[in-house]
Amino acid sequence: MAFTPRDRGYSHKVPSDITPQSTYRSRRTLLTAMAAGSAGAILAGWAARDARAQMARPGLRAGLAAPLSSLAGATVLEPPTSIQDATSYNNFYEFGPDKSDPARGAVSMRTSPWAVDVEGLVRKPGRFGLDDLLKMAPLEERIYRLRCVEGWSMVIPWIGYSLQELIRRVEPLGSARFVEFVSQSDRSVMPGLRPGALEFPYREALRLDEAMNPLAMLVFGMYGEVLPNQNGAPVRLVVPWKYGYKSGKSLIRIRFVEHEPVTSWVRLAPQEYGFYGNVNPLVDHPRWSQATERRIGEGGLFAKRRKTLMFNGYEPQVGQMYAGLDLKKYY
Amino acid sequence: MSVRPAALISHPYGKPVLAALLLLPFVYLVFCVTMDRLGPNPAEALIRSSGDWTLRMLCLTLAVTPARVLSGWHALARYRRMVGLFTAFYALIHALSYLMFDMEFVWAAVGADLVKRPFIAVGMLAFTLLAVLAGTSTTSAVRLLGAMRWQRLHRAVYGIAGLALLHFFWMRSGKQDFAEVAVYGLVLGTLLGWRAVRFKRK
């Protein structure tokens, strides 16, 4: 130490010499991290808000604005997919197998009036009109990754609330262990409802604890507007840590049951599509690798594929639900 | 004014004009790539579109001989090689797009994919055979192999047609979407069936 106090009345080292360097260094690191962390959380909100604000609002549909969610993990910082891509590249087999079919065909689907029957093992079953559902809990905006089992992904700002808000209100019985979601099936407007392939109406399901996870979301809008038909209007499910096929669109029924329901994809190809459908880079689809994904709209043709994240990056929020579960067996 | 088709077919500009026509899909794909017009998933669009064009060129290649025999316009024979080479050209674009944009030239990934997806293996086999035929398409290759052996080798195109159709069928079986597969199956089946009937009669 070059600096020594000349006369301080008593011989004393400078404070920085009393506290070992490693200790105060680590304390400073901690303080810096804390400051950056809290600032980061605020900035993260701003950045996400900015990201959305920068997107062109098409103004094609009724606005459905909502404040940004404060739920942990609910607002990723990756730039959202353009609404053009998110509304023209869809899997909605009721309207045909090609990804451009839903944008063309779904316009003819009537979404008003609309009601969702909630039934099965609950104390308070009932039919909920869309307005009832919209008023059930405060709407918020969440920016989730969406990973399709086919190997592509998007980032979408959804508007809705946690599915658990609805589940709490209907009071599931102790015997309810699974929740089944049934989608609209209307032959008059859905040319994809042909026999031989997927069984319709489309059925998906979650374990009750999965459905109660705050990240599981009942969705009414995206990009600050009501849902476009091809994206599952007027109300759909979004389960961000699972492959997209788990998130049923245009829901008409939610049923609480005791036994694991046989979902549409499991019925068609049980060796390819499991009940869980958790995003997992380590467990391949029998016919292709799930280790990487192509982010739609990112860098065009020559963009590198992204590494797929465990539980689609939501492992901190959902990983504990699957502790001890063999994810290779329960895919 | 009446134009005799046979005269058109024998016209010296016949080949360059057909070549220009068969190049149009490629020009369109290049336009789409450079202008970012391939939609939300450009890699997938390019791979699928080049595959579709390979199948169409294959149908056209196999249609040359039946058309020549049935119409009696024997000058059509001189287009056969060129159409076949265009099939190989679109197959090359298809295979390269897959290797570049789906596999990013990671050869370990390609190897794993060949095992995991039988339709990829079938496609690769068809492409390899097609490359052999393209490589032996020159007049000097005919001379070198001898006409008989050359012809026997080039009958592999019938096998390639079967493999290409199987490749397409398997690819679409994931979504059980067989409408287009049926169309190509019908066209290729007719073209090969015509040959089978003719062979039996001989």
Contacts between the chains, C-beta under 8 A, distances in Angstrom:
chain1	res1	chain2	res2	distance
A	84	B	40	7.8
A	85	B	40	3.9
A	88	B	39	7.4
A	88	B	40	6.2
A	89	B	39	7.0
A	89	B	40	3.8
A	89	B	41	6.3
A	93	B	175	7.7
A	97	B	175	4.5
A	97	B	176	7.8
A	97	B	177	4.0
A	98	B	177	7.7
A	99	B	40	7.9
A	99	B	41	7.8
A	100	B	39	7.8
A	152	B	41	6.0
A	152	B	44	7.7
A	196	B	176	6.5
A	197	B	175	7.2
A	197	B	176	4.0
A	197	B	177	7.7
A	198	B	176	7.9
A	284	B	116	7.1
A	286	B	116	7.6
A	287	B	116	6.3
A	287	B	117	5.4
A	287	B	174	6.9
A	288	B	113	7.4
A	288	B	116	6.3
A	288	B	117	6.2
A	289	B	109	7.2
A	289	B	112	6.7
A	289	B	113	7.2
A	289	B	116	7.0
A	294	B	41	6.6
A	294	B	43	6.4
A	294	B	44	7.7
A	296	B	40	4.9
A	296	B	41	5.9
A	297	B	40	6.4
A	300	B	36	5.7
A	300	B	42	5.6
A	301	B	33	6.1
A	301	B	36	8.0
A	301	B	38	6.7
A	301	B	42	4.2
A	301	B	43	5.9
A	301	B	46	6.7
A	301	B	101	6.5
A	302	B	101	7.9
A	304	B	104	6.7
A	305	B	104	6.6
